Amino acid sequence: MTVRRSARRHHSAPTRAFSLLGEFFVTLSVIMALFLVYRIWWTNIEADRQSQTTAAAIRGDWAQRDEGAEQHQSRTAPGIGFLHIPALGEPGEIAIVEGTDPKRLNEGVAGYYTAPVRASMPWDREGNFSLAAHRDGHGAKFHNLDKMRAGDHIVVETQHDWYIYTVFSTLPKTTDSNVGVIDPVPKGSGRYTRGQYITLTTCTPVLSSDYRLVVWGELTRVDPVTSDRSRPAELRR
């Protein structure tokens, strides 16, 4: 009897250890799942609310300006306009604001670079209007950026003009230290002379910030905004 009881106790210790280990991994899996729900679902809800507020502020600012006002961004302006990208599917208009600080981008917007290279504005005679936005969570405005191809259109809406760009090149993967992609003449894009470019950047792969995905476009034309703000043909398809 004593021997049998000892053997039973001997075998119960590892069994209990495996049970505790299993419970630990189940708990860890639940915590990770909840974190992903927060990161992808809840932060999207919060960001969409904030982006709607920003969009309303931009259009309200436009409504208050005089008809002949210059269209540069003042220090107090909530943003310079909106990004429209049909190939991305459902993000709708994306408010464009100054800066690429993560806290700012968390508000469901696209931010134009101020460092290490300051972006040129769409209305500048030449340069690179370079922007960043999140791929996942916090609005995920550039979630489908990997689906963009040469020939796709990118439209920037400002108070007075529509700037229509055509995508000519993409870079599926590069390091976050490759700042040449946002140079006035973007390195690696296949362009070697100054022009009027747009660059879109986001993290890749999905749910990671290890690398950057880049899309380049070139200005095709500028359409003045009409009194009813009719959209250009590229947004009516």
Buried (B, 14 or more C-beta within 10 A) or exposed (E): EEEEEEEEEEEEEEEEEEEEEEEEEEEEEEEEEEEEEEBBEEBBEBBBEBBEBBBEBBBEBBEEBEEEEEBEBEEEBBBBBBBBBBBBEEBBBBBBBBBBEEEEBBBBBBBBBEEEBBBBBBBEEEBBBBBBBBBBBBBBBBBBBBEBEEEBBBBBBBBBBBBBBBBBBBBEEBEEEBBEBBBBBBBBBEBEEEBBBBBBBBBBBEEEBEBBBBBBBBBBEBBEBEEEEEBBEBBEE
